[in-house]
Amino acid sequence: MRGLISVLALLPALAAQAADFAAGGASFVLPVTSLKEARFRTTVRQQYDFSCGSAALATLLSHHYDFPVTEQEIFRDMFGRGDQPRIRREGFSLLDMKRYLATRGFTADGFEQPLDKLAQAGLPAIVLVADNGYRHFVVIKGVQGDRVLLGDPAGGTRALPRQGFEAIWQNRLLFVIHGRPGKPHFNETADWRVAPQALLSEGIMRDSLRDVTVPKLGTSDF
């Protein structure tokens, strides 16, 4: 077991490369992707210690709603329109995200709903979590049985046991885009393949993020 843990610990450090193979006298090249790269294939990595909100929003739009946008584009827009001293101290809020989405034709709100309701609706959501004092935004990319699939801007795509997720999901708000035709991407098989069960990555503490949010809409439906 210890040897397996040692091998797994090395995987994120491996760079993507091509492996040469020979079969039946013929050779071919098989592209190899590191686990670290795979985790960020459909989760946008945050570039700054206070930009998890813009990275989570870029993940939601680009990989769940087929609306390509970079973290940098969202960051510049929300930072330019927002309270810059507060953003530097606390990071972006759900209200910042709601206002940005409105400028792009999306309607989004925070709802107090259980995970089962989210899974039934098949909607990805941005949520605020607090793990070991690190409060930041992640995207719920899927829910299957007792596992929750997260897009973590600091650590990439990963899964948590449902009980573990419930313990760090403190305000019970699901920030979702609603009222749009069609279905977003949710519970994608390719995302689950790169999602080992692990804790959220360590990061910089953002104590006040939990309290800077949109007015919750109670128990109404999405």
Secondary structure, 3 states (H helix, E strand, C coil): CHHHHHHHHHHHHCCCEEEEEEECCEEEEEEECCHHHHHCCCCCCCCCCCCHHHHHHHHHHHHHCCCCCCHHHHHHHHHHHCCHHHHHHHCCCHHHHHHHHHHCCCCEEEEECCHHHHHHHCCCEEEEEEECCEEEEEEEEEEECCEEEEEECCCEEEEEEHHHHHHHCCCCEEEEECCCCCCCCCCCHHHHHCCCECCCCCCCCCHHHHHCCCCECCCCCC
